[in-house]
Amino acid sequence: MKVLLDSCVWGGAIAEIESAGHDTAWVGNWDRDPGDEEILARAFDEKRIVITLDKDFGELAIVHEKPHSGIVRLVGIPARLQGGYCLTILDRYGGELKGGAIVTAERERTRIRSAD
Protein backbone atom coordinates (compact mmCIF):
# COMPACT_ATOMS: atom_id res chain seq x y z
CA MET A 1 0.00 0.00 0.00
CA LYS A 2 1.00 3.61 -0.43
CA VAL A 3 1.13 5.57 2.82
CA LEU A 4 2.07 9.09 3.85
CA LEU A 5 3.25 9.53 7.43
CA ASP A 6 2.53 12.92 8.92
CA SER A 7 5.52 14.68 10.49
CA CYS A 8 4.16 13.90 13.98
CA VAL A 9 4.59 10.14 13.38
CA TRP A 10 7.95 8.85 14.61
CA GLY A 11 10.43 8.77 11.72
CA GLY A 12 11.76 5.42 12.95
CA ALA A 13 8.48 3.82 11.86
CA ILE A 14 9.42 4.33 8.20
CA ALA A 15 11.89 1.44 7.99
CA GLU A 16 9.49 -0.97 9.69
CA ILE A 17 6.62 -0.06 7.35
CA GLU A 18 8.83 -0.15 4.25
CA SER A 19 10.30 -3.53 5.23
CA ALA A 20 6.77 -4.93 5.02
CA GLY A 21 6.62 -3.79 1.38
CA HIS A 22 4.64 -0.57 1.70
CA ASP A 23 5.49 2.51 -0.41
CA THR A 24 6.13 5.01 2.38
CA ALA A 25 6.62 8.78 2.33
CA TRP A 26 7.15 10.95 5.42
CA VAL A 27 6.32 14.65 5.70
CA GLY A 28 9.37 15.00 7.97
CA ASN A 29 11.57 14.50 4.88
CA TRP A 30 9.95 17.40 3.00
CA ASP A 31 11.58 20.83 2.87
CA ARG A 32 8.69 22.26 4.88
CA ASP A 33 5.43 21.15 6.45
CA PRO A 34 2.75 22.70 4.22
CA GLY A 35 -0.11 22.17 6.69
CA ASP A 36 -2.78 19.54 7.08
CA GLU A 37 -5.00 20.57 4.17
CA GLU A 38 -2.15 20.44 1.65
CA ILE A 39 -0.83 17.17 3.11
CA LEU A 40 -4.27 15.58 2.75
CA ALA A 41 -4.62 16.87 -0.83
CA ARG A 42 -1.18 15.60 -1.81
CA ALA A 43 -1.88 12.19 -0.26
CA PHE A 44 -5.17 12.03 -2.19
CA ASP A 45 -3.43 12.97 -5.46
CA GLU A 46 -0.84 10.22 -4.86
CA LYS A 47 -3.48 7.74 -3.60
CA ARG A 48 -1.74 7.45 -0.23
CA ILE A 49 -3.28 6.62 3.13
CA VAL A 50 -2.44 9.35 5.66
CA ILE A 51 -1.11 8.11 9.00
CA THR A 52 -1.12 10.75 11.74
CA LEU A 53 -1.50 11.48 15.43
CA ASP A 54 -3.54 14.60 14.58
CA LYS A 55 -7.35 14.63 14.75
CA ASP A 56 -7.52 17.57 12.32
CA PHE A 57 -7.30 15.26 9.28
CA GLY A 58 -10.56 13.58 10.28
CA GLU A 59 -12.18 16.97 10.68
CA LEU A 60 -11.00 18.00 7.22
CA ALA A 61 -12.42 14.80 5.76
CA ILE A 62 -15.72 14.69 7.66
CA VAL A 63 -16.70 18.27 8.45
CA HIS A 64 -15.12 19.97 5.45
CA GLU A 65 -15.65 17.00 3.08
CA LYS A 66 -12.09 17.09 1.74
CA PRO A 67 -11.31 14.08 -0.46
CA HIS A 68 -8.87 11.51 0.90
CA SER A 69 -7.59 8.00 0.27
CA GLY A 70 -7.98 6.78 3.85
CA ILE A 71 -6.77 8.09 7.18
CA VAL A 72 -5.25 6.32 10.18
CA ARG A 73 -5.07 8.22 13.45
CA LEU A 74 -2.87 6.77 16.17
CA VAL A 75 -3.96 7.79 19.67
CA GLY A 76 -1.71 7.31 22.68
CA ILE A 77 0.67 4.95 20.87
CA PRO A 78 4.29 5.34 22.06
CA ALA A 79 6.69 6.38 19.30
CA ARG A 80 8.65 3.13 19.19
CA LEU A 81 5.43 1.10 18.79
CA GLN A 82 3.93 3.22 16.00
CA GLY A 83 5.42 1.20 13.13
CA GLY A 84 4.00 -2.06 14.45
CA TYR A 85 0.57 -0.53 15.02
CA CYS A 86 0.62 0.87 11.48
CA LEU A 87 1.41 -2.55 10.04
CA THR A 88 -1.39 -4.19 12.02
CA ILE A 89 -3.91 -1.55 10.91
CA LEU A 90 -2.82 -1.73 7.27
CA ASP A 91 -3.04 -5.53 7.34
CA ARG A 92 -6.43 -5.73 9.06
CA TYR A 93 -8.17 -2.72 7.53
CA GLY A 94 -6.33 -2.11 4.26
CA GLY A 95 -9.43 -2.79 2.15
CA GLU A 96 -11.54 -0.36 4.15
CA LEU A 97 -8.80 2.27 4.07
CA LYS A 98 -8.45 1.97 0.30
CA GLY A 99 -12.18 2.64 0.17
CA GLY A 100 -11.76 5.90 2.10
CA ALA A 101 -12.31 4.76 5.70
CA ILE A 102 -10.95 6.58 8.72
CA VAL A 103 -9.41 4.29 11.34
CA THR A 104 -8.67 5.47 14.86
CA ALA A 105 -6.27 3.12 16.65
CA GLU A 106 -5.79 3.22 20.39
CA ARG A 107 -3.93 0.71 22.54
CA GLU A 108 -7.09 -1.08 23.65
CA ARG A 109 -9.50 -0.50 20.76
CA THR A 110 -9.85 0.41 17.11
CA ARG A 111 -12.72 2.41 15.61
CA ILE A 112 -13.56 2.51 11.92
CA ARG A 113 -15.62 5.10 10.10
CA SER A 114 -16.42 3.80 6.66
CA ALA A 115 -16.55 6.08 3.64
CA ASP A 116 -20.27 5.44 3.17
Contacts in CASP RR format, 6 or more apart in sequence:
PFRMAT RR
TARGET T0000
AUTHOR 0000-0000-0000
METHOD contacts of the structure
MODEL  1
MKVLLDSCVWGGAIAEIESAGHDTAWVGNWDRDPGDEEILARAFDEKRIV
ITLDKDFGELAIVHEKPHSGIVRLVGIPARLQGGYCLTILDRYGGELKGG
AIVTAERERTRIRSAD
1 22 0 8 1.000
1 23 0 8 1.000
1 49 0 8 1.000
1 90 0 8 1.000
1 94 0 8 1.000
1 97 0 8 1.000
1 98 0 8 1.000
2 22 0 8 1.000
2 23 0 8 1.000
2 25 0 8 1.000
2 46 0 8 1.000
2 47 0 8 1.000
2 48 0 8 1.000
2 49 0 8 1.000
2 69 0 8 1.000
3 17 0 8 1.000
3 22 0 8 1.000
3 23 0 8 1.000
3 24 0 8 1.000
3 25 0 8 1.000
3 48 0 8 1.000
3 49 0 8 1.000
3 50 0 8 1.000
3 51 0 8 1.000
3 86 0 8 1.000
3 90 0 8 1.000
4 24 0 8 1.000
4 25 0 8 1.000
4 26 0 8 1.000
4 27 0 8 1.000
4 39 0 8 1.000
4 42 0 8 1.000
4 43 0 8 1.000
4 46 0 8 1.000
4 48 0 8 1.000
4 49 0 8 1.000
4 50 0 8 1.000
4 51 0 8 1.000
5 11 0 8 1.000
5 13 0 8 1.000
5 14 0 8 1.000
5 17 0 8 1.000
5 24 0 8 1.000
5 25 0 8 1.000
5 26 0 8 1.000
5 27 0 8 1.000
5 28 0 8 1.000
5 51 0 8 1.000
5 52 0 8 1.000
6 27 0 8 1.000
6 39 0 8 1.000
6 50 0 8 1.000
6 51 0 8 1.000
6 52 0 8 1.000
6 53 0 8 1.000
6 54 0 8 1.000
6 57 0 8 1.000
7 26 0 8 1.000
7 27 0 8 1.000
7 28 0 8 1.000
7 33 0 8 1.000
8 52 0 8 1.000
8 53 0 8 1.000
8 54 0 8 1.000
9 26 0 8 1.000
9 51 0 8 1.000
9 52 0 8 1.000
9 53 0 8 1.000
9 74 0 8 1.000
9 82 0 8 1.000
9 86 0 8 1.000
10 79 0 8 1.000
10 80 0 8 1.000
10 82 0 8 1.000
10 83 0 8 1.000
11 26 0 8 1.000
11 28 0 8 1.000
12 79 0 8 1.000
12 83 0 8 1.000
13 79 0 8 1.000
13 82 0 8 1.000
13 83 0 8 1.000
13 84 0 8 1.000
13 86 0 8 1.000
14 24 0 8 1.000
14 26 0 8 1.000
16 83 0 8 1.000
16 84 0 8 1.000
16 86 0 8 1.000
16 87 0 8 1.000
17 24 0 8 1.000
17 83 0 8 1.000
17 86 0 8 1.000
17 87 0 8 1.000
17 90 0 8 1.000
18 24 0 8 1.000
20 87 0 8 1.000
20 90 0 8 1.000
22 90 0 8 1.000
23 48 0 8 1.000
25 46 0 8 1.000
25 48 0 8 1.000
27 33 0 8 1.000
27 39 0 8 1.000
33 39 0 8 1.000
34 42 0 8 1.000
36 54 0 8 1.000
36 56 0 8 1.000
36 57 0 8 1.000
36 60 0 8 1.000
37 60 0 8 1.000
37 66 0 8 1.000
39 50 0 8 1.000
39 57 0 8 1.000
40 50 0 8 1.000
40 57 0 8 1.000
40 60 0 8 1.000
40 61 0 8 1.000
40 66 0 8 1.000
40 68 0 8 1.000
41 66 0 8 1.000
41 67 0 8 1.000
42 48 0 8 1.000
43 49 0 8 1.000
43 50 0 8 1.000
43 68 0 8 1.000
43 69 0 8 1.000
44 66 0 8 1.000
44 67 0 8 1.000
44 68 0 8 1.000
44 69 0 8 1.000
47 69 0 8 1.000
48 69 0 8 1.000
49 69 0 8 1.000
49 70 0 8 1.000
49 71 0 8 1.000
49 72 0 8 1.000
49 90 0 8 1.000
49 94 0 8 1.000
49 97 0 8 1.000
49 98 0 8 1.000
50 57 0 8 1.000
50 68 0 8 1.000
50 69 0 8 1.000
50 70 0 8 1.000
50 71 0 8 1.000
50 72 0 8 1.000
51 71 0 8 1.000
51 72 0 8 1.000
51 74 0 8 1.000
51 86 0 8 1.000
52 71 0 8 1.000
52 72 0 8 1.000
52 73 0 8 1.000
52 74 0 8 1.000
53 73 0 8 1.000
53 74 0 8 1.000
53 75 0 8 1.000
53 76 0 8 1.000
53 77 0 8 1.000
54 73 0 8 1.000
55 73 0 8 1.000
57 68 0 8 1.000
57 71 0 8 1.000
57 73 0 8 1.000
58 71 0 8 1.000
58 73 0 8 1.000
58 102 0 8 1.000
60 66 0 8 1.000
60 68 0 8 1.000
61 68 0 8 1.000
61 70 0 8 1.000
61 71 0 8 1.000
61 102 0 8 1.000
62 102 0 8 1.000
62 113 0 8 1.000
68 100 0 8 1.000
69 97 0 8 1.000
69 98 0 8 1.000
69 99 0 8 1.000
69 100 0 8 1.000
70 97 0 8 1.000
70 98 0 8 1.000
70 99 0 8 1.000
70 100 0 8 1.000
70 101 0 8 1.000
70 102 0 8 1.000
70 103 0 8 1.000
70 115 0 8 1.000
71 97 0 8 1.000
71 100 0 8 1.000
71 101 0 8 1.000
71 102 0 8 1.000
71 103 0 8 1.000
72 86 0 8 1.000
72 89 0 8 1.000
72 90 0 8 1.000
72 97 0 8 1.000
72 102 0 8 1.000
72 103 0 8 1.000
72 104 0 8 1.000
72 105 0 8 1.000
73 102 0 8 1.000
73 103 0 8 1.000
73 104 0 8 1.000
73 105 0 8 1.000
74 82 0 8 1.000
74 85 0 8 1.000
74 86 0 8 1.000
74 105 0 8 1.000
75 104 0 8 1.000
75 105 0 8 1.000
75 106 0 8 1.000
76 106 0 8 1.000
76 107 0 8 1.000
77 85 0 8 1.000
77 105 0 8 1.000
77 106 0 8 1.000
77 107 0 8 1.000
85 105 0 8 1.000
88 105 0 8 1.000
89 97 0 8 1.000
89 103 0 8 1.000
89 105 0 8 1.000
89 110 0 8 1.000
90 97 0 8 1.000
92 110 0 8 1.000
93 101 0 8 1.000
93 103 0 8 1.000
93 110 0 8 1.000
93 112 0 8 1.000
95 101 0 8 1.000
96 103 0 8 1.000
96 112 0 8 1.000
96 114 0 8 1.000
97 103 0 8 1.000
99 115 0 8 1.000
100 114 0 8 1.000
100 115 0 8 1.000
101 112 0 8 1.000
101 113 0 8 1.000
101 114 0 8 1.000
101 115 0 8 1.000
102 112 0 8 1.000
102 113 0 8 1.000
103 110 0 8 1.000
103 111 0 8 1.000
103 112 0 8 1.000
103 113 0 8 1.000
104 110 0 8 1.000
104 111 0 8 1.000
104 112 0 8 1.000
104 113 0 8 1.000
END
